[in-house]
Amino acid sequence: MNRVVITGMGIIAPNAHGLEDFEQALRQGRSGIRHLSRLEELNFSCQVAGVPSGYEELAREYFAPDRLVAMNSGMIFTGIAGIDCWRDAGLPMPDPIEGPVDWETGAVIGTGVGGVDTLGDVVFPRVKEGKVRRIGSTSVEQTMSSAVSGCLGGLLALGGQVTTNSSACTTGTEAVIQAWWHLQAGRARRVMAGGAEGVSEYIWGGFDAMRVLARGFNDRPEEASRPMSASACGFVPGSGAGILMLETLESAQERGARIYAEIVGGHVNCGGQRNGGSTTAPNPEGVRRCIQGALASAGLSPDDIDVINGHLTATMADPLEVQNWASVLQRDPKNFPWINSTKSLIGHGLGAAGGMECVASVLQLSRGFVHGSANCQDLHPTLEPYNTRIPHQTRETDARILAKASFGFGDVNGCVLFRRWE
Amino acid sequence: MDQQTALEKVTAIIKPYAKNLAPLEEGNLDARILEDLGVNSARLVDIILAFEDEFGISIDDETADKVRTINDAVRVVSSQA
């Protein structure tokens, strides 16, 4: 099977745009969580969220007007992160209209919910008013499940398989694993992989109604996302996109590409919504099997993991997640891998979470640091034994293996293992 | 409405959808909206809706299908506005 490496990355997150800015944001513990007056007007309990700042202005720099008329926020994030990733991989931008198609590059770009902003603002009102004709021509391409991957395929003239996966909050990580499998099997030279999620009160409203969003921090937005904290009070909704260029090692070396890391293992599964699992909660055995499956696919032992970038959303599931990691790794808490939560700085990007957090993971690994996990000075009591392994401040490391996991509604799990490129 | 005003408004509406702006900048009234301006054919629907909003008119599908050039568009909106 082919070895697979990462040769490019792109990110537009609530706290940064671009790799250099994102690295600094992670290192400095810069939060991207803000109070949104719109959510206050709409009587949300949670009135804070993570939205990439200035993205509409950025969109006008990245996209021609005729393309932008049919791009909602999720597609804009995909396009920006995707173009950045493409350029970072050292590939030439194609002509926007004519010219060759790259038949050897595909894309798996996931989204959790998709273009609900377009449905809510454009489609539903006009259909209900009996004015279907006035929907115009751009709604279908913005609301089809594959809107994000379709958008990227057109921007970059991709000619391999271009598809969208969707598995709730596991989506972005699952996309990376699917792309990895695809390349291992020799079906393409490159596959762009990651996740995107738009800015939408329609998406966030459902979670607010479930009472799983952070409440009580509307006047302190930067403190609202509190993974692993005793005072965690629900997750902060986020948005953005993170996309990675996965490439066979052979292809990368042939063209002399810069390599960030190698993907050495990965696994996805479902807990079957049994034995503690449900639509909204993980079956612990499923989580453990997923992590074990990733390790087995890499031929690594539990002692090889240096860093865990957890799912860790700031709900009651955080202690259970760490318990599952501990159960699989069987390591003394003092010798536990570093474990942090990128959501503490950017919130929970839902379908984008895995993509943005895989970029954060590979950046940390390739540039030798683990970022501080914010807002957990008051650790949850069951996590106290791990206190010395949860970085409250950013630390330099020489970590070699990082495990990135994502878990999602539907009791679905994903775990990918990155190895620093040496 | 005079032809010049109609032309300016029609041009402003079509411009964001055009990949090739040269014919618009040259004032080529015979430029074909799809072939010469490079407008995505699906977007003709949006352009017709924008004409209706801008000029306060209603354009039926049969008339819309006959709008091929800038001149056609100006003629349609001028005849109804």
Boltz contact constraints between the chains, C-beta under 6 A:
constraints:
  - contact:
      token1: [A, 65]
      token2: [B, 16]
      max_distance: 6.0
  - contact:
      token1: [A, 66]
      token2: [B, 17]
      max_distance: 6.0
  - contact:
      token1: [A, 66]
      token2: [B, 19]
      max_distance: 6.0
  - contact:
      token1: [A, 97]
      token2: [B, 19]
      max_distance: 6.0
  - contact:
      token1: [A, 136]
      token2: [B, 45]
      max_distance: 6.0
  - contact:
      token1: [A, 136]
      token2: [B, 46]
      max_distance: 6.0
  - contact:
      token1: [A, 136]
      token2: [B, 49]
      max_distance: 6.0
  - contact:
      token1: [A, 137]
      token2: [B, 42]
      max_distance: 6.0
  - contact:
      token1: [A, 137]
      token2: [B, 43]
      max_distance: 6.0
  - contact:
      token1: [A, 137]
      token2: [B, 45]
      max_distance: 6.0
  - contact:
      token1: [A, 137]
      token2: [B, 46]
      max_distance: 6.0
